[in-house]
Amino acid sequence: MPRPFNPAAIYREYQTDAVRTCEYLSEAASAGEIKINDLSLRGLFEAVVEDGREILDRMDPSKKSSSMRLVEAANAVDLSAFSNITGQIIFGEIKKEYALATMIADMLCRTRPSPFPYGEKVPGIGGLGDIAEIVDEGKEYPTVGMNEEYIEYPRPQKRGFIVPVTREALVFDRTGLVAERAGKGAKWLGLNKEKRVLDNVFGVTNSYKRNGTATNTYLTSGAYINNQANSLVDWTDIENAELLFDAMTDPNTGEPLGWQGRMTLIVPSALKMTAYRISHATDIRFGDGASLTTAAYGQNPVNDAKGRLAQDGGLDILSTQYVKSRTGSASTWFFGRPKEAFVYNEVWAIESDTAPTGNTAQFTRDIELQFKTGEYGVPGVEEPRYMTKNT
């Protein structure tokens, strides 16, 4: 249950256990229990900084007292508690807005920690395949070799922004301005990741490179075929997409891929209702429709409670306006297991840091605090044979 934000109480908790207090503040802000617009930066400063009220009065140009700067020197004002507490609250706000900005990216690729900021070559060993031989009595078993392979991922890129807390924000308590800047920055950071992931999933950006050979994610001919003319109208078009998987085989063993499981259907807004109709129909009718005597009725084979796809794991439908805007098509749709096909190589997840007191911006621009937020990663293709593109 949300508890009132009491700066003095929070400061006492911070003095007792700084790490746990900062964790609570970040979690509470992310969960909406603490809203940055509901707290007072001035009140927080007065509560956690020694002689905070006097310091703010001296910083206030409307007061006749002499001005005072916050500098790092002997007997300097200790802002560490204030910056840590405000930093966690603002970072919690940033994470919340970042999560709201991302739409379906996290459902289309799995996150893979990567310690390599300049790109990565991931070695692997392919399956042996069906190579078992008959061994006669007293004879040696045959020795077999392993299939070596590697996937190359593109170079990760770092993105981020800085939220400044000005002297005016402290003195005149313009907390809403800080929240607005933090929210906007996080929103666009999340949207940027969303677009990059979608471009990777939709083949707008082709990053698949196996054993030194770069290949488009979706092909109509060549090493595999996972791109076809197949308009989405009814359940038979889902079947047509599935049949592409039958023809695609493991590049090492030549055996069919084990693609059975929960499937994902990604559609533009223009096909969303069609997708739901196909998925949620209770039954279907076979025949030309000219005569009831030539028609046959059956359960929906796509996602009915007793249907095959449901037994294999089910069907997820994902749709966003960015499907059309990134592909340029209102009729192109995608089907498969995207988390088997795509990864997001993450050097580091979204994180935040605070600038030290006494920095140049504080002296030249009256920036009393700065909160830097960024993330470092890149989407990549691991195995395109788990996805199909249909137009």
C-alpha positions in Angstrom: 0.0 0.0 0.0 1.4 3.4 -0.9 2.8 5.4 2.0 3.1 9.2 2.1 6.4 10.6 1.0 8.0 12.1 4.1 11.4 13.6 3.2 12.6 13.6 6.8 11.6 10.0 7.4 13.2 8.9 4.1 16.4 10.6 5.1 16.4 8.8 8.4 16.0 5.5 6.6 18.7 6.5 4.2 21.1 7.1 7.1 20.3 3.6 8.4 20.5 1.7 5.2 21.3 3.8 2.1 21.3 1.0 -0.4 17.9 -0.5 0.7 16.3 3.0 0.8 17.5 3.8 -2.7 16.1 0.4 -3.9 12.8 1.2 -2.3 12.6 4.6 -3.9 13.4 3.3 -7.3 10.8 0.5 -7.0 8.1 2.8 -5.5 8.6 5.3 -8.3 8.4 2.7 -11.0 5.3 1.2 -9.4 3.6 4.7 -9.2 3.6 4.8 -5.4 5.8 7.9 -5.5 5.1 10.4 -8.2 7.7 13.0 -8.8 5.1 15.7 -9.3 3.8 15.0 -5.8 7.0 15.7 -4.0 8.9 19.0 -3.4 12.5 19.2 -4.5 12.9 22.2 -2.2 11.3 20.4 0.7 13.5 17.4 0.1 16.6 19.6 -0.1 15.7 21.3 3.2 15.2 17.9 4.9 18.3 16.1 3.8 21.0 18.8 3.4 22.4 20.3 6.5 21.3 24.0 6.8 19.3 23.3 3.6 16.8 26.0 4.2 19.5 28.6 4.8 21.4 27.5 1.7 18.3 27.9 -0.5 17.6 31.3 0.9 21.1 32.4 0.0 20.6 31.0 -3.5 17.3 32.9 -3.9 18.0 36.1 -5.9 15.0 37.7 -4.3 16.6 37.5 -0.9 18.9 40.3 0.1 21.4 37.9 1.7 24.7 37.2 0.1 24.7 34.6 -2.7 26.1 31.1 -2.0 27.4 28.4 -4.4 27.6 24.7 -3.7 31.2 23.6 -4.4 33.3 20.7 -3.6 36.0 22.0 -1.3 36.9 22.0 2.3 33.7 22.2 4.4 31.7 22.0 1.3 27.9 21.3 1.5 27.3 17.6 1.4 24.8 16.9 -1.3 25.3 13.1 -1.6 22.1 12.1 0.2 20.0 14.6 -1.7 21.4 13.6 -5.1 21.1 9.9 -4.3 17.5 10.2 -3.1 16.4 12.4 -5.9 18.3 10.3 -8.4 16.5 7.1 -7.4 13.1 8.9 -7.6 13.8 10.4 -11.0 15.4 7.2 -12.3 12.2 5.3 -11.2 10.2 7.8 -13.2 12.5 7.4 -16.2 12.2 3.6 -16.1 8.4 3.8 -15.9 8.2 6.1 -18.9 10.7 4.0 -20.8 8.6 0.9 -20.3 5.5 2.8 -21.4 7.3 3.9 -24.6 8.3 0.4 -25.6 5.4 -1.5 -27.1 6.1 -5.0 -28.4 9.9 -5.0 -28.8 10.4 -7.1 -25.6 7.9 -9.7 -26.9 9.8 -10.1 -30.2 13.3 -10.8 -29.0 15.0 -12.2 -26.0 17.6 -10.1 -24.2 21.1 -11.5 -24.3 23.8 -10.0 -22.1 26.8 -9.0 -24.2 30.2 -7.9 -22.8 31.5 -6.9 -26.3 30.8 -3.2 -27.2 32.4 -3.6 -30.7 30.3 -6.4 -32.1 30.4 -10.1 -31.4 31.1 -13.4 -33.1 29.3 -16.2 -31.3 30.7 -19.7 -31.9 28.4 -22.7 -31.9 28.3 -26.3 -32.7 25.7 -27.6 -35.1 23.8 -30.8 -34.5 25.1 -34.1 -35.8 22.0 -35.1 -37.6 20.9 -38.6 -38.5 24.3 -40.3 -38.9 24.0 -43.4 -36.7 25.3 -46.5 -38.5 24.9 -50.2 -38.0 27.7 -51.6 -35.9 28.4 -55.3 -36.4 29.4 -57.6 -33.5 33.0 -57.0 -32.5 33.4 -54.0 -34.8 34.4 -50.4 -33.7 31.9 -47.7 -33.5 32.4 -45.0 -36.2 33.9 -41.7 -35.2 32.0 -38.6 -36.3 32.9 -34.9 -36.4 31.1 -31.8 -35.2 29.7 -29.0 -37.4 31.3 -25.7 -36.4 29.4 -22.5 -37.0 29.3 -19.0 -35.8 26.9 -16.0 -35.9 28.1 -12.4 -36.1 26.1 -9.7 -34.4 26.2 -6.0 -35.3 28.0 -3.5 -33.2 26.0 -2.3 -30.2 25.3 1.4 -29.8 25.0 3.6 -26.8 22.1 6.0 -26.4 20.9 8.3 -23.6 20.2 11.8 -22.3 20.8 14.1 -19.3 18.1 15.6 -17.1 19.4 18.8 -15.5 18.1 20.2 -12.2 18.7 24.0 -12.3 19.1 26.5 -9.5 15.6 27.8 -10.4 14.1 24.3 -10.0 15.5 24.1 -6.5 14.7 27.6 -5.3 11.3 27.9 -6.9 10.5 24.2 -6.7 9.8 23.6 -10.3 9.6 19.8 -9.8 7.2 19.4 -12.7 9.8 20.6 -15.1 12.2 17.9 -14.0 9.5 15.2 -14.3 8.5 16.4 -17.8 12.1 16.4 -19.1 12.8 13.0 -17.6 9.5 11.5 -19.0 10.1 12.9 -22.5 13.6 11.7 -22.6 12.7 8.2 -21.5 9.7 8.0 -23.9 11.9 8.7 -26.9 14.7 6.5 -25.7 12.2 3.6 -25.5 10.6 4.4 -28.8 14.0 4.4 -30.5 14.6 0.9 -29.2 11.2 -0.1 -30.4 11.8 1.0 -33.9 15.3 -0.6 -34.1 13.9 -4.0 -32.9 10.9 -3.8 -35.3 13.2 -3.0 -38.2 15.3 -6.0 -37.3 12.3 -8.3 -37.0 10.7 -7.1 -40.2 13.8 -7.3 -42.3 14.0 -3.6 -42.9 17.5 -3.9 -41.3 19.2 -7.1 -42.3 21.8 -8.1 -39.8 21.9 -11.9 -40.2 25.5 -13.2 -40.8 26.3 -16.9 -40.4 29.8 -18.3 -41.0 31.0 -15.1 -42.5 28.1 -14.8 -45.1 25.6 -12.0 -44.8 22.0 -13.0 -45.8 18.7 -11.1 -45.8 16.4 -12.1 -43.0 13.6 -13.1 -45.3 14.3 -14.8 -48.6 12.1 -15.9 -51.5 14.9 -18.2 -52.8 18.3 -19.4 -51.7 19.5 -21.0 -48.5 16.0 -21.0 -47.1 12.6 -19.6 -48.2 10.6 -17.8 -45.5 9.0 -15.0 -47.6 6.0 -15.6 -49.8 2.9 -14.0 -51.3 0.2 -15.0 -48.9 -2.6 -12.6 -48.0 -4.2 -13.0 -44.6 -7.8 -13.9 -45.1 -8.6 -17.1 -43.2 -7.1 -20.1 -41.4 -5.7 -21.6 -44.6 -3.3 -18.7 -44.9 -2.0 -19.5 -41.4 -1.5 -23.0 -42.7 0.4 -21.7 -45.8 2.8 -19.9 -43.4 3.3 -23.1 -41.4 4.1 -25.1 -44.5 7.1 -22.8 -45.1 8.6 -24.3 -41.9 8.3 -27.8 -43.3 10.5 -26.8 -46.2 13.1 -25.1 -44.1 15.7 -27.4 -42.5 18.6 -27.1 -40.1 21.6 -25.9 -42.1 23.9 -28.4 -40.4 21.8 -31.6 -40.3 19.3 -31.1 -43.1 16.6 -32.1 -40.7 13.3 -30.1 -40.2 13.5 -27.4 -37.5 11.7 -28.1 -34.2 9.4 -25.1 -34.5 6.4 -26.5 -32.8 5.3 -24.5 -29.8 3.6 -21.2 -29.0 3.4 -19.2 -32.2 3.2 -15.4 -32.7 1.2 -13.6 -35.4 2.4 -10.0 -36.0 0.0 -7.9 -38.1 -0.6 -4.3 -39.0 -3.6 -2.5 -37.7 -5.5 -3.1 -41.0 -5.3 -6.9 -40.3 -5.8 -6.9 -36.6 -9.6 -7.7 -36.7 -9.0 -10.3 -39.4 -6.4 -12.0 -37.2 -8.7 -12.0 -34.2 -11.6 -13.4 -36.3 -9.4 -16.2 -37.6 -8.1 -17.0 -34.1 -11.3 -16.7 -32.1 -13.8 -18.3 -34.5 -15.6 -21.1 -32.8 -16.0 -23.2 -35.9 -15.5 -23.1 -39.7 -17.4 -24.3 -42.7 -15.8 -26.1 -45.6 -17.2 -26.1 -49.1 -18.0 -23.6 -51.9 -21.0 -22.1 -50.1 -23.4 -22.7 -52.9 -25.2 -25.5 -51.2 -25.5 -26.7 -47.6 -25.3 -30.3 -48.9 -21.7 -29.7 -50.0 -20.7 -27.9 -46.8 -18.9 -29.4 -43.8 -18.5 -27.9 -40.4 -15.6 -28.3 -38.0 -13.8 -26.7 -35.0 -11.4 -23.9 -35.7 -8.1 -25.5 -36.3 -6.1 -22.3 -35.5 -6.7 -21.6 -31.8 -9.8 -23.5 -30.7 -9.6 -25.2 -27.3 -9.2 -28.5 -29.1 -7.4 -27.1 -32.1 -3.9 -28.2 -33.1 -2.2 -24.8 -32.6 -3.7 -24.6 -29.1 -2.4 -28.1 -28.3 1.1 -27.1 -29.6 1.2 -24.1 -27.3 -1.2 -21.5 -28.6 -1.2 -18.4 -30.7 -0.3 -14.8 -29.7 -1.4 -11.9 -31.8 0.7 -8.7 -31.7 -0.2 -5.5 -33.5 0.9 -1.9 -33.4 0.7 1.1 -35.8 4.5 0.8 -36.2 4.1 -2.5 -38.1 2.8 -0.6 -41.1 5.0 2.5 -40.6 8.2 0.4 -40.5 7.3 -2.0 -43.4 5.4 0.5 -45.5 2.6 -2.1 -46.0 -0.8 -2.5 -44.6 -1.0 -6.1 -45.8 2.3 -7.6 -44.8 2.2 -9.9 -41.7 4.7 -12.2 -39.9 4.3 -15.6 -38.3 6.6 -17.8 -36.3 8.6 -17.8 -33.1 10.4 -14.5 -32.9 12.2 -15.1 -29.6 13.9 -18.1 -31.3 14.8 -15.9 -34.2 15.9 -12.6 -32.7 18.0 -11.3 -29.8 18.8 -8.0 -28.3 22.4 -7.9 -27.4 22.6 -5.7 -24.3 25.9 -4.3 -23.1 24.0 -2.6 -20.3 20.3 -2.1 -19.6 18.8 1.3 -18.9 20.7 2.9 -16.0 21.2 6.3 -14.4 24.0 8.2 -12.8 24.5 11.6 -11.0 27.0 14.2 -11.9 29.4 15.2 -9.1 28.9 18.5 -7.2 31.1 21.3 -8.4 31.2 20.4 -12.1 31.6 23.0 -14.8 27.9 23.2 -15.6 27.1 24.1 -12.1 29.3 27.1 -12.3 28.6 28.3 -15.8 24.9 27.4 -16.2 23.4 27.1 -12.6 22.9 23.4 -13.1 22.9 22.1 -9.5 22.3 18.5 -10.3 22.4 16.3 -13.4 21.0 12.9 -14.0 22.4 10.9 -16.9 20.4 8.0 -18.3 21.3 5.6 -21.1 21.2 2.1 -22.5 23.7 0.2 -24.7 22.7 -2.5 -27.0 21.7 -3.7 -30.5 19.1 -6.1 -32.0 20.4 -9.1 -34.0 19.2 -12.1 -35.9 20.1 -15.5 -34.6 18.1 -17.9 -36.7 15.7 -16.5 -39.4 14.3 -19.9 -40.2 12.0 -19.5 -37.2 10.1 -16.7 -38.8 8.0 -16.2 -42.0 7.0 -13.0 -43.9 3.7 -13.0 -45.8 2.3 -10.4 -48.1 
